[in-house]
Amino acid sequence: MYFAPPQTQNQKHKLLLAIGRTIIQLSVAFFSNKNVNKMRIEL
């Protein structure tokens, strides 16, 4: 993946926020899937 260099600090900040949000969503989905699987095994 290649990101064009942002012209302003604001664009860079928005890009970092978007990446951070994506990582958080992926990790939340990953951990909730693990918890669902654990519950299924216990039941």
C-alpha positions as CSV (number, residue, x, y, z in Angstrom):
1,M,0.0,0.0,0.0
2,Y,1.3,3.5,-0.8
3,F,0.0,6.6,0.8
4,A,0.7,9.9,-1.1
5,P,2.6,12.3,1.2
6,P,0.0,14.6,2.8
7,Q,0.4,18.3,1.9
8,T,-0.7,19.6,5.3
9,Q,-0.4,18.5,8.9
10,N,-4.2,18.3,9.1
11,Q,-4.4,15.7,6.3
12,K,-1.7,13.7,8.0
13,H,-3.7,13.8,11.3
14,K,-6.9,12.7,9.5
15,L,-5.0,9.8,7.9
16,L,-3.6,8.7,11.3
17,L,-7.1,8.9,12.9
18,A,-8.6,6.8,10.1
19,I,-5.9,4.2,10.4
20,G,-6.2,4.1,14.2
21,R,-10.0,3.8,14.0
22,T,-9.6,0.9,11.5
23,I,-7.1,-0.9,13.8
24,I,-9.5,-0.4,16.8
25,Q,-12.5,-1.8,14.9
26,L,-10.5,-4.8,13.7
27,S,-9.2,-5.6,17.2
28,V,-12.6,-5.2,18.7
29,A,-14.1,-7.5,16.1
30,F,-11.3,-10.0,16.6
31,F,-11.6,-10.1,20.4
32,S,-15.5,-10.3,20.4
33,N,-15.2,-13.2,17.9
34,K,-12.8,-14.9,20.3
35,N,-15.2,-14.3,23.2
36,V,-18.2,-15.7,21.2
37,N,-16.2,-18.9,20.4
38,K,-15.2,-19.3,24.1
39,M,-18.9,-19.0,25.1
40,R,-19.9,-21.5,22.5
41,I,-17.4,-24.0,23.8
42,E,-18.5,-23.5,27.4
43,L,-22.1,-24.0,26.5
